[in-house]
Amino acid sequence: MTRRTAFLAFSFVVVIGLLGLQSWDLARGRIEASAVRAIEARTGFVVKSLERAEIALLPLPRISLSRVAFAQHDGAVAGEALRVRVYPRLLPLLAGRLGFDRIDLVAPQLDIAVPAGSDGITDWLSPPLAELEKLRSQSRIVIRSGALFLRAAGQVQSIVRDLNLVLDERELDDPLSLSGSFTWRGVSSDVSLLWPAAGGGKAALSASSPLLKLRFEGTRAGPGEPVIDGALALSTPSLPQLLDWFGEKSRLSTALGGLTLNADLQLKPREASFNNAVASLDGDRLDGVMKLTEVDGRFALSGTLAGAGLDLGRLIGRLPLPAIDARDPGRLDLDGWTGRDIDLRVSVDAARLNGARLADAATYLLVKKGRFEAGLLRASAYGGTVKARFLAVGAPAGVDVKIQAGLDKVDFGKAAADVPQFARLTGTGGFQLALDGAGGTFDELLGGMTGRAGINLRQGEIGGVALADLVRRAERNPSQLLRDWHQGKTPFETLTANAGIANGLLVLTDAQMNGANYRLGLAGNASLRTRQLDMRASLASLSGSLRLPLVLKGPVDAPFFDVESEAFLSPTGSTGAIAAPTLIER
């Protein structure tokens, strides 16, 4: 046996001997009482009851309490642990005194009283953290395989399972430090927290789960000025899923996918400011400032952001927008879109909207209870400008809707390369639309629409019909009139159309198209509710020797456009004019 081994063996025998001099069996009640006092002094819990106490000396001295019920002094936290193990300090124990180094709570069931109606982690953690801050000192507390029940007025608000936490030992003015893992709402997470319990100091938080990566490092001001400043880094593969995990149901959040956010964060009571924020939405970077506030239990988000590019079409396409269908009997639900206040302004150098490419685009989103507004303040597109605005406000009749859109000096031929809807139309000009209506269902809303619409183009073509060829063919050989002319293109020098809208019915007031050898006039109406056309056209040669009536009717998506069955060729001055349009009510 080496000298070192002999010395260790001798020391071990001495320690066992000193421990043996203590009357442990006779002092069981004293040990139990000391352990209870230590738990109360070093954890902030009051022990309400326990089943039995046991002491073991090897391999390390420890006191084990079974079936321990406890609660904080103010009742904010209460619970029961299957077993509480207290580890005495070795040196005081040799002198017959009890000093404790660590306390383990095995399989505890903890109840935290939270304010009624609260659904946020901040509200849930404030009561127990406030109690821990009051302690002058705290032992190392280990929670293993625990469960946490959050209750408001006796009702369970949420449950945290598989709770494994370590609260480090601290003395007066030391920060509270904890780390561990838990499972909440089916998602396992790792967390680490450094919290200055008294006065100011360094504060840090990190959290990791399949839905969230978060890191914060900063400082907390003194208790007289509860302000926290620091650097925040947050990322999530799906912001809607993350918000849903926290219990935040939002239709607008579905527009967003993955999010990465870095910002200088300042936290005040009921207010969080994100300065020098850098946000990445599915790879599109936006820089600016944002603020999140809470007033009377209602959250409000405001901010101004700018970036190089943004896919607006992707954001809008993710929204659960209802299909505009007059046959849908469901009531229009504005409350589901206005649950949180939002005031966001976003400007980008380039934007994409369902294929269309916009430049120098400025957009906004304004949401208040019972009011939803979004718009495109300005944008350059294909040589012209674009503006749009949508407003929905709660009204006695249901929802009051206003829609405005305008295009000016836009080259539709260039736009057609990106927007399939324009594939059959070229020319340069503008388009204006203004609609106003109210109703509780789509049928009521569309049936009550009023407003106006207009388009003005020059030097372009319409694809799918060859009206100019039809005129030439009819003038040369009327027998060829019925040959297929529903292909090819019709060039025009000017195209104008203006319409008034009343009670859900669009009525053309002035619509004509002029080409090198023809003039086309159009009159009639279209129902917004049924999306049906009922129009008549007059195709005339510029020489005045031909006037041909046509009909345009049927569904907007696939209308019937052809020569009327009673069509005839008439010489100049004949009465072959088109009939007056027939108004339809569907």
Buried (B, 14 or more C-beta within 10 A) or exposed (E): EEEEEEEEEEEEEEBEEEBEEBEEEEBBEEBBEBBBEBBBBBBBBBBEEBEEBBBEBEEEBBBBBBEBBBBBEEEBBBBBBBBBBBBBBEEEBBEEEBBBBBBBBBBBBBBBBBBEEBBBEEBBBBBBBEBBBEBEEBBBBBBBEBBBBBBBEEEEBBEBBBBBBBBBBBEEEBBBBBBBBBBBBEBEBEBBBBBBBBEBBEBBBBBBBEBBBBBBBBBBBEEEEEBBBBEBBBBBBBBBBBBBBEEBEBBBBBBBBEBBBBBBBBBBEEBBBBEEBBBBBEEBBBBBBBBBBBEEEEBBBBBBBBBEBBBBBBBEEBEEEEEEBBEEEEEBEBEEBBBBBBBBBBBBEBBBBBEBBBEBBBBBBBBBEEBBBBBBEBBBBBEBBBBBBBBBBBBEEBBBBBBBBBBBEBBBBBBBEBBEEBEBBBBBBBBBBBBBBBBBBBBBBBBBBBBBBBBBBEBBBBBEBBBBBBBBBBBEEEEEBEEEBEEBBBBBEBBBBBBBBEBBBBBBEEBBBBBEBBBBBBBBBBBBBBBBBBBBBBBBBEEEBBBBBBBBBBEEEEBEBBBBEEBEBBEEEEEBEBEEBEEBEE
